[in-house]
Amino acid sequence: MVVTRSVPRLAVGVITAVAVITAAAPTATASPDDPGLRSKIRSVLQDGRVADARSGAIVLDAGDGRELVKRHPGRGIIPASNTKIATAVTAMHILGPGYRFKTEVIRRGKVSGGTLSGNLYLKGYGDPTLRRSDLERLARRVRHAGIRTVTGKLTADASFFDNVGYNRTWNTDYADDYYAATVSALTLAPDADFDAGTVRINYGPGKVAGKPARISFTPKAARTYLRVSNKATTGKRGARMTFSASRRYGSATIKLRGKVPRGRSTGHTLITVARPDLYAAGVFRAELARAGVVVRGRTKAVSTPAGHRTVIARDTSMTLSKLLVPFLKLSNNTHAEALTKTMGTLKGRPGNWADGLSYTRAYLKQLGAPMKHVRLHDGSGLSRGNRLTARGLARVLYKVQRAPWFKSFYAALPVAGNTKRMVGGTLRHRMNGTRAANNARAKTGTLTGVTALSGYVRGRDGRRYVFSMLSNYSGASPRPVEDEFVRALAARRR
């Protein structure tokens, strides 16, 4: 039985709203010389915050691709999440806008009298949007297939990807942060943002100061998998909140510390899990039990043997064109890595960063991006070893305007100054109340000492621009200059 999921209710309205915005293909007419624009943008880029940074910036005419203004556009610069532009367009080109991730439940043994003699396999194919409700539906399908008892084990199969879940170029200090989850072909998201590979920890004060704080987990069944050291206590009324959750790189133990004062409402935080595959399987086991299916064996992580497979149930995700909305609006790192490794499987091996990124490099080159200073270690931009150029990103953004899936990509970019979270995304609190608001659509980028912004904006006279600005800095952040850079384009009238 196939269960197909569409985009969540929250995002449906977003897509409906942005789909009406026309992202017309550029015209082929030559752009006239514009010394006034050059003068204005160069003045903006003379700001000391840019001068003190290692930066690059460029503006193209969106109609003919002509370079109108540029400052060190060929420098290789750490791009942070501007890397996701390359990942998103490559995935749309290679996998296609209609691509759907899947998760399967497989049996190999025979079923007789409601008993499966053998193991039950939960096999993941990289879906970063899988949630508890999807596992609930899969469990019901197992029951509907006539299975009441499984004599063997419940096995978690994440072999669609390789076993390198944490990129070797990522800082291990990030390992417990929700944005740096272990990448697995079988994983689970606890929320509607699809933060796969994390669990939500809910906390609140107990009834008596000095006693343990109240702790629960979302999904609830995650507790059967998690290893938790809980030393969080209830504080006195009026005391400072000091609750914290942490997990050291390489450890499966989540440590809860600090105080939750009485009189405070509950709070929650996300933290990564060490083994997303076993986490997903643990929640699936609980859903099987709720559906009336007993698994006698323990949970184990193994590959499903080849041959004699019967797929009992299959869950499929929303299409890639719809997934782009939470991916780009919220700058979800796990989505980027799942797409990168999924592309890598086309080489005939388990998905891995090297194979996946080979497609990204090839497509950037095909689009005419200069590759001399390009370095890619991941698909999200979390790696500080990545290098892209402003010219290369702008060339990609210009070229993909003619792609058949461009409207979906354009609609998924964050919108400056639009405070609706799933429209404005990471730009919802920037350039508000200016001519760039509800006009500029661009991808942000943020790491310590890194800021980036690349996308599209229309001037007062209707002229459309492609722009890119990347900065690596050690002093004051050039981010305010990025906004001024885009506002100047939005206000331009020849």
C-alpha angles and dihedrals in degrees: 000000000000120000112195120197127203130200114298119265092256093056096043091071090048094054092045090051097047096040091073091061108097115229095189120196113256121264121241097231116123116252116238121238112273112194090168091061092047091051093049097047093044088053091053091049092052088075110127092236088063096039090055093049134075096247145153131197139177141172123205131188103248090215102058105005095242114160104241101174131005142173119186090330094166098056117120105235134174100260101192109194094354080086085076090070089064092044095048097049093044092051091049089050098043104032097026132232091273095056115130128192116226141203121199138199110212135186128192102178129073125270117223127166091350093308124117108207102210140020130327115221128209105196122190127203099193101283108164091184099061111129138182091263090058091052088049090057092047090051091052089052090054089054091047088053087067098258117138101154133030112200094194136049134300103239127201111213114196095154094119084085128039121259096255098105100163117053111242092227095056121102108253089219086076094058097105096039115106092234093059102051122161109267113235136163087229112047141135136224120213096199146042091258087067096234092176120200094030136102126211116235114204117199138182140157122281123229096262129046112246094028123106118289117245110262131183136159138229114245090035094213090060087085090075090062101036125093105212132183103197117192096145111129139190114263130209119274110276094021122131119270108244102162115144138173123201142166123194119228109267093018128105094202119104111206120209116196142162135042135300106201122224114257092038121118119238122278137190141208137188123235132177124248125226097229113029091181094057090042091056092044091050091055090045091053089055091050091050089054090050089051091052099258117132119203110198098190127069127260116269137174110234138135118259108253116244119255135029093048123157117191107217097180139359131198120199127195132227115284121277091248089061094041088060088074099067090030097058102022092054096027093234110195096195091057090054093051094045090053092046094051092043090057087050091061088069087077088068095252133096108288113273138164096252095055095040094049091050087069091049093052092046093051093047088053091047089054091054099255111154106246102193096103099026117123122172126185100158142009100241105051095243089122116090088206092073120106129188133161130232089233092052094049092046091049090052092048091049096048098046091060086086095050115112090235096048096111090060092049093046092048091052095056116101114264118227116244097000105129095200102109097221093045105038093032112168090354097053094106098040129090091001114173095015133106088263092061113106085002112070116070114189148144117249126212129202136175130137103293092004132098129165140171127182131165146081137314136171122226125225090265094053096258112142123221135196112210140178131183123177124180136181111189145166101194129043115352117257090212094107087054090055089058092047089049091056094040089055090055092046091051095046118119121172 
